[in-house]
Amino acid sequence: MAEARGLFRPRDERAWSTPSVVWLAVLFALPALVVVAIAFRSADPYGGIGADWTLGTLGRLADPTMPALLWRTFALSAATTAICLVLATPTAYVMARCSSRLRQLMVLAVVVPFWTSFLVRIFAWKVVLHPEGALQRALVALHLVPEGSTLLYQPTAVLLVLVYTELPFAILPIYAAAERFDFRLLEAARDLGAGPVRSFLGVFLPGIRRGLLTATLMTFIPALGSYIVPDLVGGPGGEMLGNRIAQRTFVDRDLPQAAALSMLLALAVLLPSVLALTRSRRRTLGTAGAGEAVR
Amino acid sequence: MRRSRAPMWLAGAVLAFLWLPIAVLVAHSFNASRFGGQWTGFTLVWYERLFTAADVWRALANTLVVAFGSTAIATVLGTTAALALDRYRSRLQDVHHLLVHAPLVVPEILLGISLLLFFVALRLPLGMTTLVAAHVTFCVSYVTLVVLGRLQDFDWTLLDAAQDLGADGWTAARRVLLPLLAPGIAAGALLAFTLSVDDFVITFFVSGPGTTTLPLRIYSMIKHGSPPIINALSTLLLALTVTTVWFSQRLLKEAR
């Protein structure tokens, strides 16, 4: 090979790979193992990690409040993903089909919120949903909600804001797939007698299934691990697994318990990823996901 | 063929949904009323308050130190990683591929807690150094992907040509490879910088005394504090975002 004499000789492979491999092995892979190890330690009374090995920390996961917490975490994440897909697919379809000037504008309209500070976007909803805000007043005036009720600090507020924050992550990969879709196939389907709904469901959706898969993972996984959204708009009834981890870490200073909860979350994240990977043979989950989102 | 207008309406509604809260926020940053229930007149008083809020400026300084430091390291690591992944096929690169891609699918809170526990287990004091190390860790993967994307349509025969014309390996790298790769590296660095400036969750877990960054400051202002000032700050951040997006789009367009 030509480059054998230049910068990328076979014996240079280690030199090129070492910086990033060592960095990620030490600061990503090793910490993951540390979490597993600490989940088998007891907590010492000073907020540190005990010296002995125990199964007690994992045993304490069987807390009576856990089933409800896990169910709420899963249900909110699944609902967020479903709503995002339903809203994102027609949006991406329109973006892929419209004229190029309008398309640029629409891409920009999706990308700017995508890049805007996460905290700012959540805070914006706190302003919109504020008890003295215009929305609450309007809803009360229309008798849609009772006076003195609150829109914030309940699971529906968490769902709304999760959908809002994850939506660009669903639109962008679906749009990237729709942009490559050959829309003449839809015309062919119509010529062959399929109605608009049937050709959308039977031709368009299968055609963009990789984008749909990426969008599902890119919304479901972060939703499972969400912490700030329930923390800021959720209140006690909207607590998710991420909040419990943060509470054990910062409030109770019970690091082994936080580690055990993190293992649980890691398992929950791994499961859909492995399922998706075994379904799509290509190993480019990350490349497709982040690469498309970045653009 | 007549197209249904339903998707059009839905897409319009979705874009309105994305922009409505942002518009409300921007409007309220100029509203004299403290709670924004109604419009009580135009004011710049919240911006004035913001400019005299010393803690916000300190937090901004910390944010920039962390962002510049971690962007520099992540850009170097990400570029070498992309070159290694692009040029070699081996067991080592399979592991490398996994190490680069895994952080992208791990929720931030898990990265945060694992780094915190790692630093605690090593008894490292939390501070600027640990914070930069944490930021580099989540930025490397993104830089790698962006540079890899740029490498996909790189013409490697140019490097051969340079060497046929007498350039040694390093000269060819400096004079041919690097200039052609520069837009990709710059786009990757910009992405790393933005991610670092915006990061809350991981920073929250690994920050120590004296390392309060802007997102941490905003968070504590949201929790206990002064909404109108956050409106003003958010509006400025939004303006910065629009500029950055516009700039990076131009960067990528020139790259094509």
Contacts between the chains, C-beta under 8 A, distances in Angstrom:
chain1	res1	chain2	res2	distance
A	2	B	156	7.5
A	2	B	157	7.5
A	2	B	160	4.6
A	3	B	87	7.1
A	3	B	156	6.5
A	3	B	159	6.7
A	3	B	160	7.2
A	5	B	163	7.0
A	5	B	169	7.9
A	6	B	159	6.2
A	6	B	160	7.6
A	6	B	163	5.6
A	6	B	169	4.7
A	6	B	172	6.4
A	7	B	159	7.4
A	7	B	169	4.6
A	7	B	170	7.6
A	7	B	172	7.0
A	7	B	173	5.5
A	7	B	177	7.5
A	8	B	83	7.4
A	8	B	87	4.3
A	8	B	88	7.4
A	10	B	88	7.9
A	13	B	84	6.8
A	13	B	87	7.9
A	13	B	88	4.9
A	13	B	90	6.7
A	13	B	92	6.6
A	13	B	93	7.9
A	14	B	92	7.6
A	16	B	80	5.5
A	16	B	83	5.6
A	16	B	84	3.9
A	16	B	87	7.1
A	16	B	88	7.5
A	17	B	80	7.7
A	17	B	81	7.4
A	17	B	84	4.3
A	17	B	88	7.5
A	17	B	92	5.9
A	17	B	93	7.2
A	17	B	96	5.6
A	19	B	76	7.1
A	19	B	77	5.1
A	19	B	80	5.3
A	19	B	81	7.4
A	20	B	77	4.7
A	20	B	78	7.1
A	20	B	80	6.1
A	20	B	81	3.6
A	20	B	84	7.3
A	20	B	96	7.0
A	20	B	99	7.4
A	20	B	100	6.9
A	20	B	140	6.1
A	20	B	144	7.1
A	21	B	81	7.9
A	21	B	92	7.5
A	21	B	95	7.1
A	21	B	96	5.4
A	21	B	99	6.2
A	23	B	77	5.7
A	23	B	136	7.0
A	23	B	137	7.1
A	23	B	140	6.6
A	24	B	99	4.1
A	24	B	100	6.9
A	24	B	103	7.3
A	24	B	137	7.1
A	24	B	140	6.6
A	25	B	99	6.6
A	27	B	115	7.0
A	27	B	118	7.5
A	27	B	133	6.1
A	27	B	134	7.6
A	27	B	136	7.6
A	27	B	137	4.4
A	28	B	99	6.6
A	28	B	102	7.0
A	28	B	103	5.6
A	28	B	111	7.6
A	28	B	114	8.0
A	28	B	137	5.7
A	29	B	99	6.7
A	30	B	118	6.6
A	31	B	114	3.8
A	31	B	115	5.4
A	31	B	117	6.7
A	31	B	118	3.7
A	32	B	114	5.4
A	34	B	114	6.7
A	34	B	117	5.3
A	34	B	118	4.9
A	34	B	121	5.3
A	35	B	110	7.9
A	35	B	113	6.8
A	35	B	114	4.8
A	35	B	117	5.6
A	38	B	117	5.4
A	38	B	121	7.0
A	48	B	120	7.6
A	49	B	120	7.0
A	49	B	121	7.0
A	87	B	10	7.2
A	87	B	14	5.2
A	87	B	17	7.9
A	88	B	14	7.6
A	90	B	6	7.5
A	90	B	7	4.1
A	90	B	10	4.6
A	90	B	11	6.0
A	90	B	14	7.9
A	91	B	7	7.9
A	91	B	10	6.8
A	91	B	11	4.3
A	91	B	14	4.6
A	91	B	15	7.4
A	93	B	7	5.4
A	93	B	11	7.8
A	94	B	7	5.1
A	94	B	8	5.8
A	94	B	10	7.8
A	94	B	11	3.9
A	95	B	11	7.1
A	106	B	11	7.5
A	106	B	15	6.8
A	108	B	245	7.1
A	108	B	249	7.9
A	109	B	15	5.1
A	109	B	18	6.8
A	109	B	19	6.9
A	110	B	15	7.4
A	110	B	18	6.8
A	111	B	245	5.7
A	112	B	241	6.2
A	112	B	242	5.9
A	112	B	245	5.7
A	113	B	18	4.8
A	113	B	19	7.1
A	113	B	22	6.7
A	115	B	194	6.5
A	115	B	241	5.0
A	115	B	244	6.8
A	115	B	245	5.4
A	116	B	22	7.1
A	116	B	237	7.4
A	116	B	238	5.9
A	116	B	241	5.0
A	117	B	198	5.1
A	117	B	215	7.0
A	117	B	218	7.7
A	117	B	234	7.3
A	117	B	237	5.4
A	117	B	241	7.4
A	118	B	198	6.3
A	118	B	200	6.3
A	119	B	200	5.7
A	119	B	215	5.6
A	119	B	218	5.1
A	119	B	219	6.1
A	119	B	222	7.0
A	120	B	25	7.3
A	120	B	218	7.5
A	120	B	234	4.3
A	120	B	237	5.8
A	120	B	238	6.8
A	121	B	21	7.1
A	121	B	22	7.5
A	122	B	222	8.0
A	123	B	25	7.2
A	123	B	218	7.4
A	123	B	222	5.4
A	123	B	230	5.9
A	123	B	234	6.4
A	124	B	21	3.6
A	124	B	22	5.8
A	124	B	24	6.5
A	124	B	25	4.3
A	124	B	234	7.2
A	125	B	21	5.4
A	126	B	222	6.9
A	126	B	227	7.9
A	127	B	21	7.2
A	127	B	24	5.8
A	127	B	25	5.7
A	127	B	28	5.9
A	127	B	36	6.3
A	127	B	227	7.0
A	127	B	231	7.1
A	128	B	20	7.3
A	128	B	21	5.0
A	128	B	24	5.3
A	130	B	35	6.7
A	130	B	36	6.9
A	130	B	37	7.8
A	132	B	35	4.7
A	132	B	36	7.5
A	132	B	37	4.0
A	133	B	35	7.8
A	133	B	36	6.3
A	133	B	37	6.3
A	134	B	24	7.9
A	134	B	36	7.8
A	134	B	37	6.9
A	134	B	38	7.4
A	137	B	37	6.8
A	164	B	17	7.2
A	164	B	18	7.5
A	164	B	21	7.1
A	167	B	14	7.2
A	167	B	17	7.7
A	167	B	18	6.6
A	168	B	18	7.3
A	171	B	14	7.7
A	187	B	1	6.2
A	190	B	1	6.0
A	196	B	3	7.9
A	196	B	4	5.2
A	217	B	105	7.0
A	221	B	105	5.9
A	221	B	107	6.2
A	222	B	107	5.8
A	222	B	108	7.6
A	224	B	107	6.5
A	225	B	107	2.4
A	225	B	108	6.6
A	225	B	109	4.8
A	225	B	110	6.3
A	226	B	107	7.7
A	227	B	108	7.9
A	227	B	109	5.0
A	227	B	201	6.1
A	228	B	200	6.3
A	228	B	201	6.6
A	228	B	219	7.7
A	232	B	222	6.3
A	232	B	223	7.9
A	242	B	107	7.5
A	242	B	109	4.8
A	245	B	109	6.1
A	245	B	113	6.1
A	246	B	109	7.3
A	246	B	204	8.0
A	249	B	113	6.5
A	249	B	116	7.0
A	249	B	205	7.2
A	255	B	117	6.2
A	255	B	120	6.6
A	258	B	113	6.0
A	258	B	117	7.8
A	259	B	113	7.3
A	259	B	117	6.0
A	262	B	109	7.8
A	262	B	110	5.7
A	262	B	113	5.1
A	262	B	114	7.1
A	265	B	107	6.9
A	265	B	109	7.4
A	265	B	110	6.2
A	266	B	106	7.6
A	266	B	110	5.9
A	269	B	105	7.2
A	269	B	106	6.8
A	269	B	107	6.2
A	269	B	110	7.4
A	273	B	105	5.7
A	283	B	97	7.6
A	285	B	101	7.0
A	285	B	105	6.8
A	286	B	100	7.5
A	286	B	101	3.3
A	286	B	102	7.7
A	286	B	104	4.4
A	286	B	105	6.3
A	286	B	141	7.4
A	286	B	145	7.4
A	287	B	101	7.1
A	287	B	145	6.4
A	287	B	148	7.6
A	289	B	104	6.6
A	289	B	105	7.4
A	290	B	104	4.9
A	290	B	141	7.3
A	290	B	142	6.5
A	290	B	145	5.3
A	291	B	145	5.2
A	291	B	146	7.9
A	291	B	149	5.9
A	294	B	142	6.7
A	294	B	145	6.6
A	294	B	146	6.0
A	294	B	191	6.2
A	295	B	252	7.5
